[in-house]
Amino acid sequence: MTTVPGLVPYLGGALALGGLAVAATRRRELMVRWCAWALGVPVVTGAFWLGPPGIAVLAAVVGVIAVAEFGGLLRLGPLDRAVLGAAVVGLVLTAWLAPGEVPRVAAIGALAIAGVPLLSGDAEHGLRRLGAGLLGLVWLGALAGLVTAGAVGLVLFVAVSVADVVAYAAGRRFGGPRLSPLSPAKRWSGTLAGAAAGVLSLAVLSSLSWQTAVAVAIGGPLGDLLESMVKRGARAKDAGHWLPGSGGLLDRIDSLVVALALFLLLS
């Protein structure tokens, strides 16, 4: 299994090659996106290099931002977002400091999320708020798995990122049947090509197992479709606009979170 220091040359090489490819296209939007990656990848890698404390801090920060975007999409109020954010951060910190208590903290978080609309007596929108909050807890709470997964979490991040890029390019190139009405631009040809590229990335990084392969090949596309479903339900094109060259942080972690959750379940 690849360690975090062992991943650094691969990540640096991928950024360098990507930079050359982007420069050759002379497309401004791709250059902006590459610059965001060039800043983000060292931060993420550094957090994983520090071990559980660094990963926990990274996962907590990502979780808070993701909850803000998720809450905006589903029109959750400030209190709903605050409680959901606290529940996600609580799961992350528990995974670091007391892993055996994660189920108990998850249950407490679910009760707290349910208590907000119940105690406010919201008969009109309470069910929607409750469902959205619990979905957010299950989906984004999986970020806590980064702490226990360690270097495998970083490997999955690399593999699903490669799979996403290849799926986008291959789908545009080969076309064919749509993967799902939730995301009309995605094609089966791209999904299969992306899965193959993701599995190949796992092999190159000495992290190929049936669990990681299933997580990347199946969990990655499912995570992408999950975010597409949320955005379509909210009638929104992007989850956020603050991240250069991207539709928000959720766009960057949607595949990773579900792939990570599936990997942990299978393991």
C-alpha positions as CSV (number, residue, x, y, z in Angstrom):
1,M,0.0,0.0,0.0
2,T,1.4,3.4,-1.0
3,T,2.3,5.8,1.8
4,V,1.7,9.6,1.8
5,P,5.4,10.4,1.1
6,G,5.3,7.8,-1.7
7,L,2.5,9.6,-3.3
8,V,4.2,13.0,-3.5
9,P,6.3,12.3,-6.7
10,Y,3.1,11.0,-8.5
11,L,1.1,14.1,-7.4
12,G,3.9,16.5,-8.4
13,G,4.3,14.7,-11.8
14,A,0.6,14.8,-12.5
15,L,0.4,18.5,-11.7
16,A,3.4,19.3,-13.9
17,L,2.0,17.2,-16.9
18,G,-1.4,18.8,-16.3
19,G,0.1,22.2,-16.3
20,L,1.9,21.6,-19.6
21,A,-1.3,20.2,-21.2
22,V,-3.4,23.1,-20.0
23,A,-0.8,25.6,-21.2
24,A,-0.9,24.0,-24.7
25,T,-4.7,24.5,-24.9
26,R,-4.4,28.2,-24.0
27,R,-7.9,28.0,-22.5
28,R,-8.3,30.4,-19.6
29,E,-10.9,28.4,-17.7
30,L,-8.6,25.4,-17.7
31,M,-5.7,27.5,-16.5
32,V,-7.8,28.8,-13.7
33,R,-8.8,25.3,-12.7
34,W,-5.2,24.1,-12.8
35,C,-4.1,27.0,-10.6
36,A,-6.7,26.0,-8.0
37,W,-5.4,22.4,-8.1
38,A,-1.8,23.6,-7.8
39,L,-2.7,25.4,-4.6
40,G,-5.1,22.8,-3.2
41,V,-3.1,19.6,-3.8
42,P,-0.1,20.6,-1.6
43,V,-2.5,21.6,1.2
44,V,-4.3,18.3,1.1
45,T,-1.1,16.3,0.8
46,G,0.4,18.2,3.8
47,A,-2.6,17.5,5.9
48,F,-2.4,13.8,5.2
49,W,1.4,13.9,5.8
50,L,0.7,15.1,9.4
51,G,-1.4,12.0,10.1
52,P,-4.8,11.9,11.9
53,P,-4.6,15.4,13.5
54,G,-3.9,17.0,10.1
55,I,-6.5,14.9,8.3
56,A,-9.1,15.7,11.0
57,V,-8.6,19.4,10.7
58,L,-8.8,19.2,6.9
59,A,-11.9,17.0,7.0
60,A,-13.6,19.4,9.5
61,V,-12.9,22.5,7.4
62,V,-14.1,20.7,4.2
63,G,-17.1,19.5,6.1
64,V,-18.1,23.0,7.2
65,I,-17.8,24.4,3.7
66,A,-19.6,21.5,2.2
67,V,-22.5,21.9,4.7
68,A,-22.8,25.6,3.8
69,E,-23.1,24.7,0.1
70,F,-25.4,21.8,0.7
71,G,-27.6,23.9,3.0
72,G,-27.8,26.7,0.4
73,L,-28.9,24.2,-2.3
74,L,-31.6,22.8,-0.1
75,R,-32.7,26.1,1.4
76,L,-31.9,25.2,5.0
77,G,-32.0,27.9,7.5
78,P,-29.0,29.1,9.6
79,L,-29.9,27.0,12.6
80,D,-30.3,23.8,10.5
81,R,-26.9,24.4,8.8
82,A,-25.2,25.1,12.2
83,V,-26.5,21.9,13.7
84,L,-25.7,19.9,10.6
85,G,-22.2,21.4,10.5
86,A,-21.6,20.7,14.2
87,A,-22.8,17.1,13.7
88,V,-20.3,16.6,10.8
89,V,-17.4,18.2,12.7
90,G,-18.3,16.1,15.7
91,L,-18.1,12.9,13.7
92,V,-14.7,13.9,12.3
93,L,-13.3,14.7,15.7
94,T,-14.7,11.5,17.2
95,A,-13.1,9.5,14.4
96,W,-9.8,11.0,15.5
97,L,-10.1,11.0,19.3
98,A,-12.5,8.2,20.1
99,P,-13.2,6.0,17.0
100,G,-15.3,3.5,19.0
101,E,-17.8,6.3,19.8
102,V,-18.6,7.2,16.2
103,P,-22.0,5.3,16.1
104,R,-23.1,7.0,19.3
105,V,-22.1,10.5,18.1
106,A,-23.8,9.8,14.7
107,A,-27.1,9.0,16.6
108,I,-26.8,12.1,18.7
109,G,-26.2,14.2,15.6
110,A,-29.3,12.7,13.9
111,L,-31.4,13.5,17.0
112,A,-30.1,17.0,17.1
113,I,-30.9,17.5,13.4
114,A,-34.4,16.1,13.9
115,G,-34.9,18.3,17.0
116,V,-34.5,21.6,15.1
117,P,-37.7,21.4,13.0
118,L,-39.6,19.4,15.6
119,L,-39.0,21.9,18.4
120,S,-39.8,24.9,16.1
121,G,-43.1,23.3,15.2
122,D,-42.6,23.6,11.5
123,A,-45.5,21.6,10.0
124,E,-45.1,23.1,6.6
125,H,-41.4,22.5,5.9
126,G,-40.3,20.3,8.8
127,L,-40.3,17.1,6.8
128,R,-38.2,18.6,4.1
129,R,-35.7,20.1,6.6
130,L,-35.5,16.8,8.5
131,G,-34.9,14.8,5.3
132,A,-32.3,17.2,4.0
133,G,-30.5,17.3,7.3
134,L,-30.3,13.5,7.6
135,L,-29.1,13.2,4.0
136,G,-26.4,15.7,4.7
137,L,-25.3,13.9,7.9
138,V,-25.1,10.5,6.1
139,W,-23.4,12.0,3.0
140,L,-21.0,14.5,4.4
141,G,-20.5,12.7,7.7
142,A,-18.6,10.1,5.6
143,L,-15.7,12.6,5.6
144,A,-14.9,11.3,9.1
145,G,-13.7,8.2,7.3
146,L,-10.7,10.1,6.0
147,V,-9.3,10.0,9.5
148,T,-9.4,6.2,9.8
149,A,-8.6,5.5,6.2
150,G,-5.3,7.5,6.3
151,A,-3.2,7.3,3.2
152,V,-5.9,5.2,1.4
153,G,-8.1,8.3,1.6
154,L,-5.6,10.3,-0.4
155,V,-5.2,7.4,-2.9
156,L,-8.9,7.4,-3.4
157,F,-8.9,11.1,-3.9
158,V,-6.3,10.7,-6.7
159,A,-8.0,7.8,-8.3
160,V,-11.5,9.3,-8.4
161,S,-10.1,12.6,-9.7
162,V,-8.4,10.7,-12.6
163,A,-11.6,8.8,-13.2
164,D,-13.6,12.0,-13.3
165,V,-11.3,13.7,-15.8
166,V,-11.1,10.6,-18.1
167,A,-14.9,10.1,-17.9
168,Y,-15.5,13.7,-19.0
169,A,-13.1,13.5,-21.9
170,A,-14.1,10.1,-23.1
171,G,-17.8,10.8,-22.8
172,R,-17.4,13.9,-25.0
173,R,-15.3,12.0,-27.4
174,F,-17.2,8.7,-27.9
175,G,-20.8,9.7,-26.9
176,G,-23.3,6.9,-26.7
177,P,-26.2,6.2,-24.2
178,R,-26.6,8.5,-21.3
179,L,-25.7,7.3,-17.8
180,S,-28.7,8.8,-16.1
181,P,-31.4,11.4,-16.7
182,L,-29.9,13.1,-13.6
183,S,-26.9,14.1,-15.6
184,P,-27.5,14.2,-19.3
185,A,-23.9,15.1,-20.2
186,K,-22.6,11.9,-18.7
187,R,-22.3,8.8,-20.9
188,W,-21.8,5.1,-20.3
189,S,-18.7,5.3,-22.5
190,G,-17.2,7.9,-20.3
191,T,-18.1,6.2,-17.1
192,L,-16.6,2.9,-18.1
193,A,-13.4,4.6,-19.4
194,G,-13.2,6.6,-16.2
195,A,-13.6,3.5,-14.1
196,A,-10.8,1.8,-16.0
197,A,-8.5,4.8,-15.6
198,G,-9.3,5.0,-11.9
199,V,-8.5,1.3,-11.4
200,L,-5.3,1.7,-13.3
201,S,-4.3,4.6,-11.1
202,L,-4.8,2.4,-8.1
203,A,-2.5,-0.2,-9.6
204,V,0.2,2.4,-10.3
205,L,-0.1,3.6,-6.7
206,S,0.2,0.0,-5.4
207,S,-3.2,0.3,-3.8
208,L,-5.3,-2.0,-6.0
209,S,-7.6,-4.3,-4.1
210,W,-11.2,-5.4,-4.9
211,Q,-12.4,-3.0,-2.2
212,T,-10.6,0.1,-3.7
213,A,-11.5,-0.9,-7.2
214,V,-15.3,-1.2,-6.4
215,A,-15.1,2.1,-4.4
216,V,-13.6,4.0,-7.3
217,A,-15.5,2.3,-10.2
218,I,-18.9,2.3,-8.6
219,G,-18.8,4.7,-5.6
220,G,-17.3,7.5,-7.6
221,P,-20.0,7.7,-10.3
222,L,-22.7,7.3,-7.7
223,G,-21.4,10.2,-5.7
224,D,-21.4,12.3,-8.9
225,L,-25.0,11.4,-9.6
226,L,-26.0,12.1,-6.0
227,E,-24.8,15.7,-6.2
228,S,-26.4,16.0,-9.7
229,M,-29.7,14.9,-8.1
230,V,-29.4,17.4,-5.3
231,K,-28.6,20.3,-7.7
232,R,-31.4,19.3,-10.1
233,G,-33.8,19.2,-7.2
234,A,-32.6,22.7,-6.2
235,R,-32.7,23.9,-9.8
236,A,-29.1,25.0,-9.5
237,K,-26.2,24.6,-11.9
238,D,-23.5,25.0,-9.3
239,A,-23.2,24.3,-5.5
240,G,-21.0,27.4,-5.1
241,H,-19.0,30.0,-7.0
242,W,-16.1,30.7,-4.6
243,L,-13.7,27.9,-5.9
244,P,-12.0,29.0,-9.1
245,G,-12.8,26.9,-12.1
246,S,-15.3,24.7,-10.3
247,G,-18.9,24.6,-9.3
248,G,-18.1,24.6,-5.6
249,L,-16.4,22.3,-3.2
250,L,-19.2,19.7,-3.4
251,D,-18.2,19.3,-7.1
252,R,-14.7,18.3,-5.9
253,I,-15.6,15.9,-3.2
254,D,-18.9,14.3,-4.3
255,S,-17.3,11.3,-5.9
256,L,-14.7,10.9,-3.1
257,V,-17.1,10.9,-0.2
258,V,-19.3,8.1,-1.6
259,A,-16.2,6.1,-2.8
260,L,-14.7,6.5,0.7
261,A,-18.0,5.4,2.4
262,L,-18.2,2.3,0.1
263,F,-14.6,1.4,0.7
264,L,-15.0,1.6,4.5
265,L,-18.2,-0.6,4.3
266,L,-16.5,-3.2,2.2
267,S,-13.4,-3.2,4.4
